[in-house]
Amino acid sequence: MKNIFIKMATITATSAALSVAIAAGANNPAQAIEFNFNWQGDAGYSAIGSFSYDEATAPKIISESGSGATNFLQSLNVSFLDPSKNLLGTYNTVNGGVSQSDFFAFNFDTSTQKLSGPFDVAGGTGVIGEYFFQGTIGDSLFLRQDIDQKSSFRTLDQNSGFIQVSKVPEPTSLLGLLAFGMLGVGSTLKKKQASC
């Protein structure tokens, strides 16, 4: 009797996981892809963020700048931390395909999955004291704090222009792994039941 319940539970869990994975894929016609990035300055300041774009329509090189509607980027946010890992500020530079910053500069190679060229993200909304990245990937990247929204700022930290980028796993991939994991759990339960 226990064996029947274990089989039913295994089949139900596996079917539910597969149904959710299929439904998520069918209800998501846009092929949004998301990346995380992180930066570590020489003096201990750091930044973490993410950005996304529609994988189906993006060109090999995504190049965005200035405020207003972006060409391909759907979102970009960044948070800055001091050397003690206290949050200094969080900014949604691009939200819903619209840049909030006149100073925004972003370049990403979709095939190599690397940032390149001018990089200026965060702030840019007219608030004195906001934090921002400024510089060139592969040359020098500076973490700065605005003083007067015109030309005065103070540099808090910098590095050699290195910023790490990693792809966020797709939800349907994770659901598929969950489904396969459930098959493994069912198989393990079967073996344990058989040995009892």
C-alpha positions in Angstrom: 0.0 0.0 0.0 2.8 2.4 0.9 4.4 1.6 -2.5 1.3 2.9 -4.4 1.3 6.2 -2.4 5.0 6.7 -3.1 4.5 6.1 -6.8 1.5 8.5 -6.9 3.5 11.2 -5.0 6.5 10.8 -7.3 4.3 11.0 -10.5 2.3 13.9 -9.2 5.5 15.9 -8.2 7.2 15.2 -11.5 4.1 16.0 -13.5 3.6 19.3 -11.6 7.2 20.4 -12.1 7.1 19.5 -15.9 3.7 21.3 -16.3 5.1 24.5 -14.6 8.2 24.4 -16.9 6.1 24.0 -20.0 3.7 26.7 -19.0 6.5 29.1 -18.1 8.0 28.6 -21.6 4.7 28.9 -23.4 3.6 32.0 -21.6 6.9 33.8 -22.1 7.3 34.6 -25.8 10.0 37.2 -25.2 13.4 35.7 -24.8 14.6 37.9 -21.9 18.1 37.1 -20.8 19.6 38.5 -17.6 23.2 39.0 -16.5 24.7 39.9 -13.1 27.9 42.0 -12.8 30.2 42.9 -10.0 33.1 45.2 -9.6 35.8 45.4 -6.9 37.8 48.6 -6.4 41.4 48.8 -5.4 40.5 50.6 -2.1 37.8 48.1 -1.1 34.6 49.7 -2.5 32.5 47.4 -4.6 29.4 47.3 -6.8 26.9 44.6 -7.8 24.2 44.9 -10.5 22.2 43.3 -13.2 21.0 44.0 -16.7 18.6 42.3 -19.1 17.6 42.4 -22.8 15.5 40.5 -25.3 17.8 37.7 -26.6 15.6 37.2 -29.7 16.1 40.8 -31.0 19.5 41.9 -29.7 22.4 42.4 -32.1 25.9 41.1 -31.5 26.9 44.4 -29.9 24.4 46.3 -27.7 25.5 49.9 -27.4 23.3 52.3 -25.4 23.8 55.9 -24.3 22.0 58.9 -22.8 18.5 59.2 -21.4 15.2 58.1 -22.9 14.1 54.8 -24.6 16.9 52.3 -25.1 17.4 50.3 -28.3 17.7 46.8 -26.7 18.4 47.0 -23.0 15.3 46.3 -20.9 16.8 46.9 -17.4 20.0 47.8 -15.6 20.4 48.4 -11.9 23.5 48.8 -9.7 24.2 49.0 -6.0 27.4 50.5 -4.5 29.0 49.3 -1.2 31.7 50.8 1.0 34.7 48.7 2.1 32.7 47.6 5.2 29.9 46.3 2.7 27.5 49.1 3.8 25.1 50.1 1.1 25.9 53.5 -0.3 23.1 53.6 -2.9 21.1 51.7 -5.4 20.1 53.0 -8.9 17.8 51.7 -11.6 19.6 53.3 -14.5 17.3 51.5 -17.1 13.8 50.4 -16.1 11.2 49.2 -18.6 13.5 50.0 -21.6 14.0 53.6 -20.6 17.3 55.1 -19.3 17.0 57.7 -16.5 20.5 59.1 -17.0 21.8 61.7 -19.5 25.3 60.3 -18.8 24.5 56.6 -19.4 27.0 54.6 -21.5 26.9 50.8 -21.9 28.4 48.4 -24.4 28.0 44.6 -24.3 29.0 41.9 -26.7 26.2 39.3 -26.7 28.4 36.6 -28.2 31.4 36.8 -25.8 29.1 38.0 -22.9 31.5 40.8 -22.0 31.2 44.5 -21.3 33.5 46.8 -23.3 34.2 50.4 -24.0 32.7 53.4 -22.2 30.8 52.5 -19.0 28.8 55.1 -17.1 25.9 53.8 -15.0 23.8 54.9 -12.0 22.7 58.3 -10.8 22.4 60.9 -13.5 19.0 62.1 -12.2 20.0 65.4 -10.7 20.5 64.4 -7.1 23.5 65.8 -5.4 25.5 63.1 -3.6 24.6 60.2 -5.9 27.2 57.6 -6.8 28.1 56.5 -10.3 30.6 54.5 -12.4 32.6 56.3 -15.0 35.4 55.1 -17.2 36.3 52.5 -19.8 36.1 48.7 -19.5 39.7 47.4 -19.8 41.3 50.8 -19.0 40.1 52.4 -15.7 36.7 52.3 -14.0 36.1 54.9 -11.3 33.5 54.9 -8.5 32.6 58.6 -8.0 30.2 60.7 -5.9 28.6 63.7 -7.5 29.1 67.1 -5.7 27.1 69.6 -7.8 25.5 67.8 -10.8 27.7 69.9 -13.2 31.3 69.0 -13.2 32.5 68.5 -9.6 32.8 65.0 -8.1 35.0 63.1 -5.8 36.6 59.8 -6.7 36.1 57.1 -4.0 37.8 54.2 -5.7 39.0 52.8 -9.0 40.4 49.6 -10.6 42.0 48.6 -13.9 38.7 48.5 -15.7 37.8 44.9 -14.9 34.2 44.1 -14.2 32.9 40.5 -13.9 29.8 39.4 -15.8 27.8 36.2 -15.3 24.6 34.9 -16.9 21.6 34.3 -14.6 20.2 30.8 -15.1 16.8 30.8 -16.9 13.8 29.9 -14.8 12.6 27.1 -17.1 16.1 25.5 -16.9 15.9 25.5 -13.2 12.4 24.0 -13.3 13.6 21.3 -15.7 16.4 20.5 -13.2 13.9 20.3 -10.4 11.8 17.9 -12.4 14.8 15.6 -13.1 15.7 15.9 -9.4 12.2 14.7 -8.5 12.6 11.7 -10.8 15.8 10.9 -8.8 14.0 11.3 -5.5 11.2 8.9 -6.7 13.8 6.4 -7.8 15.6 6.6 -4.5 12.3 6.1 -2.6 11.5 3.1 -4.8 14.9 1.5 -3.9 14.4 2.2 -0.2 10.8 0.8 -0.3 12.0 -2.3 -2.1 14.7 -3.0 0.5 12.1 -2.8 3.4 
